[in-house]
Amino acid sequence: MSTSQALSTEITKAPTKKSYLNSIFNHEINLNYLIIIVALYLVTTANFGFFAQVLSIYPFGNNVGFIVSITGLLFGLMWLLIQLFCYRPIAKPVLIAMVMIAAVCGYFTDAYGTIFDTNMLINSIQTDQGEAMGLMSLSFFTRVFILGIIPAVIIAKIRIKRVPIRRALWQKALTLTSSIALIAVCLLSFGDQYATFFRQHKIVRSYANPITPIYSVIKLGTDYVEKLRRPDTLTLHATDAKRITPTAGTNAAKPKLMVFVVGETVRADHIGLNGYERDTMPLLTSQPDVYSFKNATSCGTSTAYSVPCMFSYSNRESYDNNMADYNENVLDTLNKQGVNVIWRDNNSSSKGVADRVTFEDYKTADVNPNCDEECHDIGMLDGFDTLIKSDAPAKDTLILLHQMGNHGPAYYKRYPKEFEEYKPVCMTNELSKCDDQSVINAYDNAIRYTDYFLNNVINTLKKYEQDYDVIMVYISDHGESLGENNIYLHGMPYAIAPDAQKQVPVIIWSPTSNNIDANSVNKSSLVNMINQPVSHDFITPTLLNFFGITTKEVKGAPTFLKSVH
C-alpha cells in the first residue's frame, strides 16, 4: 500500500466530530448517574444567588467547613428532590423541566434578588404581556440558551440504560438512602450553626434554585385544588350597612366626590413630602391642603396581593389571598349603597377588586390619548367630566385610578422625556448592570411624573368644589428595593421583606372649601395623624366613613379621615 493510500485509509478511519458526538449520545447511561450529574449541574450553575447570600453571612475564610457542608446539603436536597420526581418513563421530561426552571428562575434571582415563593408566582401569572416583555433582555435569553436549552437538548439525546425492575427498585432505594444519609451528615456535622442559620436567616434558604420554585408551584397547585372545592357564591359583607343622613348646614347636602389613586411600586422614603433629600414632588409641595403620612405600611409586597387586600374587609394579619375572589370588598358595599364607583386602570388589572363595578382599561392607545412606547397615567383623566355626569343629578362618586406608576425594572419608560430631572439614568431593565445612582435617578424621575399626575388630579377636582365635597387620596400598593443588599424590585415574603418594600406613601388632599363644621372630613385629625403609624388596613373604613356608611364590620376601626356628622 502506498503512503497516500495509507493516509487516505487513516483519514477515513478517523472519527469525525459528528460521529464522535453520536458515539456519546449512543452510549447508554444509568438513570441514577444522570440524576447525580444533573443535581451537581444545578448546584453549580443555578445557585449563584444562594451562595452569595450564604457568603455575605459566613465569610469563606472563617467558615470553610460550614460552606462545604452547606454545599453538600444543597446537593443532597437537590439529589433527593430529583429522585422523588424522576422515574424512567418520565425521567427526561422531568430533568429537562428542572434545568429550564433553574435557568429562568436563576436569572431573575441573580439579576434582581427575586425569590420565587407562591406570592411571586401569582404575581408572575397575573403579569400582562407588556410587563413581562419589560423583564426580557439579551442577558436573559443568553443565559436561558446556554444554561437551559443546550443542557436540555443534551438530556433529550442521551440514551438511558434499561434496568430490570427489581434492580431498578433496589438502586432507587439505595440512592434515596444515600441522599438522605448525605443530608444527615451535613446537618449533624454543624448542628449548632445550622440551628442558628435556619432560625435567623430563613430568607437565605428561599434562594435555593430550583428547590424553592418547585415547592412554590406544588403549593400553588394544592391551593388551586382547594379553591375548586369552594363554593362559587360570594361571601357577603356589611349586610347591615346603611347611610347616615348629614346634619343640617350649608354644605351638608353636597354630594361627595373622591378620587382614589392606587399608586404602583412607590416607597415612602423617596417622597419629597416625607423629608427625602430630593424634592421629588415639587408640585404637591406647593399645593395647599396636602397631607403626607410618613409612617404607612402596605398589606403585601406585590400588586397581586396588596391591591385585593387594600379593599378587603380583612386586616393584614387575617387576610387570605386565596379567599379574596370569594368575598365581597368595600367597593361592592359602596356600589350597593348608591355610590357611583368607577375603576380606571393603566396597570395590568384590578386583581379582581373591580369585577362588579364599572371598569375601564386605559392600557391601549384606543382609549388612552397619552401613549408613546407605552400609555401614561395622565391619560386616565381624559373625559373626567363624563364620569361626574354633570348633566345628571349630583351623586356620590368614587373614581379609582390604578397607575402604572413606578413599575420596574424599566423605570425610564414610566415617564415622558421632559420629566428626566435626575441624570444619568439606567436605560435598561437589567438593573444590576447599572450603578446604584443611575437606578435611583430613573426611579425618582418616575416619582416626579406621579407628582405631575397627582397635581393634575387635584386641579381637576378643584373645578367641582362648589358642587361636591371633593378629596383626593393617593396610596401606593407596595414599595421597591433599589439594589440594597443586591435586592431589586419587590415581592419578597412579607416577614423577611426589607422596609423599602413595605413602607409606602399615603397622601391626602382635602381643600379648605370642605367646611369642618358641616363636612365629613375632620382636617385637624389629618394634621394630628400624619406622623402616626397607619396602614392599608385603614382604607376600607375610611371609604365607608367618607361616604357616610356605617356597618358593624368596621365599627371602631381606625381611618385616615375622622367624621363630623
Secondary structure, DSSP 8 states (H G I E B T S, - for coil): --HHHHHHHHHHHS--HHHHHHHHHHSEE-HHHHHHHHHHHHHHHS-HHHHHHHHHHS-GGG-HHHHHHHHHHHHHHHHHHHHHH--GGGHHHHHHHHHHHHHHHHHHHHHH-----HHHHHHHHT--HHHHHTT--HHHHHHHIIIIIHHHHHHHHSEE----HHHHHHHHHHHHHHHHHHHHHHHHHTHHHHHHHHHH-HHHHTT-TTHHHHHHHHHHHHHHHHHHTS-SS-B---TT-EE----SSTTTT--EEEEEEEE-S--GGG-GGGT-SS-S-HHHHHSTTEEEESSEE-S-SSHHHHHHHHTSSS-TTT--GGGGGGB--HHHHHHHTT-EEEEEESSS--TTTTTTSEEEE-SSTTT-S-BSSSB-GGGGGTTHHHHHTTTS----EEEEEE--TT-SS-GGGSS-GGG--S-S---SS-GGGS-HHHHHHHHHHHHHHHHHHHHHHHHHHHTTTTTSEEEEEEEES---EESGGG-EES---TTT--GGGTB--EEEE--TTS-TTTSS--HHHHHHHTTS-EEGGGHHHHHHHHTTEE-GGGTT---SS----
